[in-house]
């Protein structure tokens, strides 16, 4: 760990301590994911409609052709050591600006360290450390904010942490994973972004909802849940309380690995229904 990372950790600790002491003195409780209200009051830009995500950001010509579709939002895997497509051929600041000019709204996805009990075998080489998961989450939160800023993704934008399905009933693993997520989320927020979270509805999302009901603070601001082969709905997810992560704080990924052709260009995608913040491009 270099000197800058140590300094960031120390600053983050004292900021959190100051906030906690102020709340203790005043009797105020920290805002949680289900009582912070409309994210537009925090300066976010909300999109409601159909979106897709795909491993490799498509070319601008493909994005132009796909204007013939009903999709208007696109998930882009902009950073993180566990990305399935780390070498992005087209994704850079100019691509984001040009896609934004075409009318596309961006969902920035960060695929960082994964749960120690992740189910996908190809993700097991990217495990969260059990030594200091919160600190590791902080470090990767800074990485996400740094990379986002370099790409022209402005503050008040969401950054979505991709945590693939894991065994949340494994108590030790669940504690480690939750600590990492809270560290990542707190740091992303401290850098001026909204902290989003993507996972399977029956693993990571169920875990975050259980933590929320238990009164755990520092959870993500936005929830992107994957439940395939069901009707698209941001309000009907059974593992989430109807009031949690509302309003305009949810995305439902309802189909995966489907191939579509629009404007003569064929792409394999995951389908999403979006009612949540999207990136503000400088």
C-alpha positions, 0 to 999 in steps of 0.5 A: 500500500502506498502513502496516498492509499494510507492517507486516504484510509486515515481521512476516511476513518476520521470522516466516518468518526466525525459523522457518527459522533455528530449523529450521536450528539444530535440523536439523528439517524443516518439516512438509509437506502430506503429513506433518502428519497428521490436521487434527483434531489442529490443532483442525479439524472434519472432514466426510466426505460429499457436498457441493455448491458454487454461485455464489450462496449459496442462500436459507435456505428453499432450504437448508432444502428441500435437507435432503431431499438427500444433501448436507450440505456447501456451498461458499460464495464468501465473498470475493475480487476474481475471484468470478463472483458478487461480489454475494451476496444472502444470504451474511452472518454470520447466514446462516452461523450459521443454515445451520450450525444447520440442519446444513449444513457450510460450505466457504469459498471465496476467489477472488482473483487468478488465474494470469497464464496462466489459461485462462478468458478472463473471469478474465484481468482478475484476474492476479497481478502478476509484480512481487511475487507472494508479497507479493500473496499475503500481502495477499490472505491477510490479506483472506481472513482478515479477511473470514472473521473478519467473517463469524464463520468461526472460526480452525482453519477452512479457507479454500480458494483458488480458482485456475482452470485455467492453463498450469502448463507455462509456467515463468515463469507457474508460478513466479509462480503458485506464489509467490502461492499460497505467500504466500497460504497462509503468511499464512492459516496465520499468521492461524490458519486452514488453507490450502486450494487448489482447481484443476483436477486437470490444472493447478493440482493437478498443479502443487502435487503437482510442487512437493511432490515437489520439496521446496517448502515453504509449500504449501497444507494441503488439496487440492480437485481438480476432475476431472469425469465420473469416479467420485467418489473422494478417494483415487483421483486419479492426479496425486496421490501416495496419501500426499499431502494425507492423511488428511482433507485432500481434496475431489473435485469430480466433476461441474460445472454440473448442475441438481438439485431437492430439496424443490421448490427447483431449484439449479445446482451442482457436485458434490463428495465431501468428506473434509476440514475445514469451517468452524467458525462462531462 
